[in-house]
């Protein structure tokens, strides 16, 4: 009952074989002959398709009419799911849905093939559609069933576009809660969370850690002379310079305005000063070009180590690092004047 034409056809992925119209009509009547099939399937809000072994649709509940200009079973009988939904990839070859290179990565196609091997499956897929139609995000469930000697797949579809959009928005909100939007590094809230945990760990295991306060020199002058877009660009360049001198275990955050802050685990005062000096040297060697203007990127940095006996909280460490920062800043200004 399979058409001789393309009977042996094999493509990049699944078989291209299709049943002829007589066989499809037989299978359609097999399913619609059971009144429970129609009643139950139409009571479910999502799309339900019955597929045969050639992955062709032999029955659908009434939801198929929402997918295009479809009015009766004759419009879908023999199509494959991607063809019904108007997936752009389903029409890349004459063999249709499931036979293109893209189909190897399609969750719906893989779920169908798994169920042809007797396995229930659930997968997600993004369907790109033609004629300017919006893409669809689907979660599909496939269940293998047999009637007599014939094998079928119950193919159930849930539109998860809203779920995906809500998830994206939640992820965006969560990111905004911890990241500085301009420089895309942690904000001070995250720094304090990490630092408070580090104090507990440091006291428990008696491991040192240091805090480095970094000030981007002359940012106000850059804003006044070249405009705030230049200042924003310099801040982003500063982040690149600082990050290049850090380890993965270090915490790097924007403290506010032109100030950054680092937490260096397992690092005492000597090691912290080495990091600070390396960052300042890297800044001194960096010239950033903004609209044909060459703008130097320079830092001042102060370091303080957590003192087990004297520090009550992270604010004590930051205060000493901040004090050291301004001593260094004044020293660097004096050197420039000399």
C-alpha positions as CSV (number, residue, x, y, z in Angstrom):
1,X,0.0,0.0,0.0
2,X,3.1,2.2,-0.3
3,X,3.5,4.2,-3.5
4,X,6.1,2.7,-5.8
5,X,7.5,6.1,-6.5
6,X,10.2,6.9,-3.9
7,X,9.6,3.6,-2.3
8,X,13.3,3.1,-1.8
9,X,14.0,6.8,-1.2
10,X,16.3,7.5,1.7
11,X,17.5,11.0,2.5
12,X,19.8,12.6,5.0
13,X,17.7,11.6,8.0
14,X,14.4,9.7,8.0
15,X,12.7,7.6,5.3
16,X,10.8,9.4,2.5
17,X,8.2,6.5,2.0
18,X,4.6,7.5,2.0
19,X,1.4,5.5,2.0
20,X,-1.1,6.0,-0.9
21,X,-4.4,7.7,-0.5
22,X,-6.4,4.4,-0.3
23,X,-4.3,3.2,2.6
24,X,-4.6,6.6,4.3
25,X,-8.3,6.6,4.0
26,X,-8.5,3.1,5.5
27,X,-6.5,4.3,8.5
28,X,-8.6,7.4,8.9
29,X,-11.8,5.4,9.0
30,X,-10.2,3.0,11.4
31,X,-9.7,5.8,13.9
32,X,-12.9,7.9,13.3
33,X,-14.9,4.7,13.5
34,X,-14.4,4.8,17.3
35,X,-16.6,7.6,18.7
36,X,-14.4,7.8,21.8
37,X,-11.5,8.9,19.6
38,X,-13.4,12.0,18.5
39,X,-15.0,12.8,21.8
40,X,-11.8,12.5,23.8
41,X,-9.4,14.2,21.3
42,X,-11.7,17.2,20.9
43,X,-12.0,17.7,24.6
44,X,-8.3,18.3,24.9
45,X,-7.1,21.9,24.3
46,X,-4.0,21.1,22.4
47,X,-3.4,19.6,18.9
48,X,-3.6,15.8,18.7
49,X,-2.5,13.9,15.6
50,X,-2.4,10.2,14.8
51,X,0.5,9.3,12.6
52,X,1.1,6.0,10.8
53,X,4.4,4.2,10.3
54,X,5.3,6.6,7.4
55,X,4.9,9.5,9.8
56,X,1.8,10.7,7.9
57,X,-1.3,12.1,9.6
58,X,-4.3,9.8,9.5
59,X,-6.4,11.7,12.1
60,X,-6.5,15.0,13.9
61,X,-8.7,16.6,16.4
62,X,-10.4,19.9,15.4
63,X,-7.3,22.0,16.5
64,X,-5.7,21.5,13.1
65,X,-8.0,24.2,11.7
66,X,-6.1,26.8,13.8
67,X,-2.9,26.2,11.9
68,X,-3.9,27.5,8.5
69,X,-6.6,27.4,5.9
70,X,-7.8,23.9,6.8
71,X,-11.4,22.9,7.0
72,X,-11.7,19.1,6.6
73,X,-9.7,15.9,7.1
74,X,-9.0,15.9,3.4
75,X,-6.7,18.9,4.0
76,X,-4.4,17.1,6.4
77,X,-4.7,13.4,5.4
78,X,-1.3,12.2,4.4
79,X,0.7,15.2,5.5
80,X,3.4,15.0,8.0
81,X,3.4,17.3,11.1
82,X,5.9,19.8,9.8
83,X,4.0,20.1,6.5
84,X,0.7,20.7,8.4
85,X,2.3,23.4,10.6
86,X,4.1,24.9,7.6
87,X,7.6,24.4,8.9
88,X,10.0,26.0,6.4
89,X,12.4,23.0,6.6
90,X,9.6,20.6,5.6
91,X,9.7,22.0,2.1
92,X,13.4,22.1,1.5
93,X,13.3,18.7,-0.3
94,X,10.7,17.0,-2.4
95,X,10.6,14.2,0.3
96,X,9.2,16.6,2.9
97,X,9.1,16.7,6.7
98,X,11.6,14.5,8.5
99,X,14.0,14.1,5.6
100,X,16.2,17.1,5.6
101,X,19.5,17.7,7.4
102,X,17.8,20.1,9.8
103,X,15.3,17.3,10.8
104,X,18.2,15.5,12.6
105,X,18.1,18.2,15.2
106,X,14.3,18.6,15.4
107,X,12.8,17.4,18.7
108,X,9.5,16.6,17.1
109,X,11.0,14.4,14.4
110,X,13.2,12.6,16.9
111,X,10.3,11.9,19.2
112,X,8.3,10.4,16.4
113,X,11.2,8.2,15.4
114,X,11.7,7.0,19.0
115,X,8.0,6.1,19.2
116,X,8.3,4.2,15.9
117,X,10.7,2.1,17.9
118,X,8.2,1.6,20.7
119,X,9.5,4.4,23.0
120,X,7.3,7.0,24.6
121,X,9.0,10.4,24.3
122,X,8.6,14.1,25.1
123,X,10.7,16.8,23.4
124,X,10.7,20.5,22.6
125,X,11.2,22.2,19.2
126,X,11.1,25.6,17.6
127,X,9.2,25.6,14.3
128,X,10.2,28.3,11.8
129,X,7.2,28.9,9.5
130,X,6.9,30.3,6.0
131,X,4.8,33.2,4.5
132,X,5.7,35.5,7.4
133,X,4.0,33.4,10.1
134,X,5.4,33.7,13.6
135,X,7.6,30.8,14.8
136,X,6.1,28.3,17.2
137,X,7.6,26.8,20.3
138,X,6.2,23.4,20.9
139,X,6.5,20.6,23.5
140,X,5.5,17.3,21.9
141,X,4.5,14.0,23.4
142,X,4.6,10.8,21.3
143,X,3.1,7.5,22.3
144,X,3.3,4.3,20.3
145,X,0.0,2.3,19.9
146,X,-1.1,-0.6,17.8
147,X,-4.5,-1.5,16.3
148,X,-4.5,-5.0,15.0
149,X,-1.3,-5.3,13.1
150,X,-0.9,-1.7,12.3
151,X,1.3,0.7,14.3
152,X,0.5,4.3,15.0
153,X,1.8,7.2,17.0
154,X,-0.3,9.5,19.1
155,X,1.3,12.9,18.6
156,X,0.3,15.6,21.2
157,X,1.3,19.2,20.9
158,X,1.4,22.0,23.5
159,X,2.2,25.5,22.5
160,X,4.9,26.7,25.0
161,X,5.7,30.1,23.4
162,X,4.3,32.0,26.4
163,X,6.1,29.7,28.8
164,X,9.4,30.3,26.9
165,X,8.8,34.1,26.8
166,X,8.1,34.2,30.5
167,X,11.2,32.1,31.2
168,X,13.3,34.5,29.1
169,X,11.8,37.5,31.0
170,X,12.5,35.9,34.3
171,X,16.1,35.2,33.3
172,X,16.5,38.8,32.2
173,X,15.1,40.1,35.5
174,X,17.3,37.7,37.5
175,X,20.3,38.9,35.5
176,X,19.5,42.6,36.1
177,X,19.3,41.9,39.8
178,X,23.0,40.7,39.9
179,X,24.7,42.4,37.0
180,X,25.7,46.0,36.2
181,X,23.9,46.8,33.0
182,X,26.6,48.9,31.5
183,X,29.8,46.9,32.2
184,X,28.1,43.4,32.4
185,X,30.0,42.5,35.5
186,X,28.6,41.8,39.0
187,X,27.0,44.7,40.9
188,X,27.9,45.6,44.5
189,X,25.0,43.5,45.9
190,X,26.5,40.4,44.6
191,X,30.0,41.4,45.9
192,X,28.6,41.8,49.4
193,X,26.9,38.4,49.2
194,X,30.1,36.7,48.1
195,X,32.2,38.6,50.6
196,X,30.0,37.7,53.6
197,X,30.3,34.1,52.7
198,X,34.0,34.4,52.2
199,X,34.4,35.8,55.7
200,X,32.6,32.8,57.2
201,X,34.8,30.5,55.2
202,X,38.0,32.4,56.0
203,X,37.3,32.3,59.7
204,X,36.4,28.6,59.7
205,X,39.5,27.5,57.8
206,X,41.8,30.4,58.7
207,X,42.4,31.2,55.0
208,X,43.3,34.8,54.0
209,X,41.5,36.9,51.5
210,X,42.1,40.4,50.2
211,X,39.9,43.2,48.9
212,X,41.1,45.5,46.1
213,X,39.4,48.9,45.5
214,X,40.1,50.3,42.0
215,X,39.4,53.8,40.8
216,X,39.3,54.7,37.1
217,X,41.4,57.8,36.9
218,X,40.2,60.9,35.1
219,X,36.7,59.6,34.2
220,X,35.1,62.9,34.9
221,X,37.6,64.6,32.5
222,X,36.7,62.1,29.8
223,X,33.0,62.7,30.3
224,X,33.5,66.5,30.2
225,X,35.9,66.5,27.2
226,X,34.5,63.8,25.0
227,X,30.9,63.2,26.3
228,X,29.3,60.4,28.4
229,X,29.4,57.9,25.5
230,X,33.2,58.1,25.6
231,X,33.1,57.6,29.4
232,X,30.9,54.6,29.0
233,X,33.3,53.1,26.4
234,X,36.2,53.7,28.7
235,X,34.4,51.9,31.6
236,X,33.9,48.9,29.3
237,X,37.5,48.9,28.2
238,X,38.6,49.2,31.9
239,X,36.6,46.0,32.6
240,X,38.5,44.1,29.9
241,X,41.9,45.3,31.3
242,X,41.1,44.4,34.9
243,X,39.5,41.0,34.0
244,X,42.6,40.0,32.0
245,X,44.6,40.1,35.3
246,X,42.2,38.0,37.4
247,X,41.7,34.3,38.2
248,X,38.4,32.5,37.7
249,X,37.9,32.3,41.5
250,X,38.2,36.1,42.0
251,X,35.0,38.2,42.3
252,X,34.9,41.3,40.2
253,X,32.2,43.9,40.6
254,X,31.3,47.5,39.9
255,X,31.2,49.3,43.2
256,X,29.7,52.5,41.7
257,X,30.5,55.3,39.4
258,X,34.2,55.0,38.4
259,X,35.0,52.5,41.1
260,X,35.4,48.7,40.9
261,X,36.0,46.2,43.7
262,X,37.7,42.8,43.8
263,X,37.6,39.9,46.2
264,X,40.7,37.7,46.0
265,X,40.3,34.4,47.9
266,X,43.3,32.6,49.3
267,X,45.3,35.8,48.8
268,X,47.1,37.8,51.5
269,X,48.2,41.4,51.4
270,X,51.4,40.8,49.5
271,X,49.6,38.8,46.8
272,X,46.8,41.4,46.7
273,X,49.3,44.2,46.1
274,X,50.9,42.2,43.2
275,X,47.5,42.0,41.6
276,X,46.8,45.7,42.1
277,X,50.2,46.7,40.7
278,X,49.7,44.4,37.7
279,X,46.3,46.0,37.0
280,X,47.7,49.6,37.3
281,X,50.6,48.7,35.0
282,X,48.2,47.2,32.4
283,X,46.1,50.4,32.6
284,X,49.1,52.6,32.1
285,X,50.0,50.7,29.0
286,X,46.5,51.0,27.5
287,X,45.3,53.7,25.1
288,X,41.7,53.5,24.0
289,X,40.6,55.1,20.7
290,X,37.2,56.7,20.7
291,X,36.1,58.4,17.5
292,X,39.7,59.2,16.5
293,X,40.5,60.4,20.0
294,X,43.2,58.5,22.0
295,X,42.2,58.3,25.6
296,X,44.5,56.8,28.3
297,X,43.0,54.1,30.6
298,X,44.6,54.4,34.0
299,X,43.8,53.1,37.4
300,X,44.6,53.6,41.1
301,X,44.2,50.7,43.4
302,X,44.2,50.1,47.1
303,X,44.5,46.7,48.9
304,X,43.5,45.5,52.3
305,X,43.7,41.9,53.8
306,X,40.9,40.6,56.1
307,X,42.2,40.7,59.7
308,X,40.9,37.9,61.8
309,X,41.3,39.7,65.1
310,X,40.4,43.3,64.0
311,X,37.7,43.2,61.3
312,X,34.1,42.8,62.3
313,X,32.6,42.7,58.8
314,X,33.5,43.3,55.2
315,X,32.9,47.1,55.6
316,X,36.0,47.2,57.8
317,X,38.1,45.6,55.0
318,X,36.7,47.9,52.3
319,X,37.3,51.0,54.5
320,X,41.0,50.2,54.7
321,X,41.3,49.3,51.0
322,X,39.5,52.6,50.2
323,X,41.9,54.5,52.4
324,X,44.9,52.9,50.7
325,X,43.3,53.6,47.3
326,X,43.4,57.4,47.9
327,X,47.0,57.3,49.2
328,X,48.0,55.5,46.0
329,X,45.9,57.9,43.9
330,X,47.6,60.9,45.4
331,X,51.1,59.3,45.0
332,X,50.3,58.7,41.3
333,X,49.2,62.3,40.8
334,X,52.4,63.6,42.4
335,X,54.5,61.4,40.2
336,X,52.7,62.8,37.1
337,X,53.3,66.3,38.3
338,X,56.9,65.7,38.9
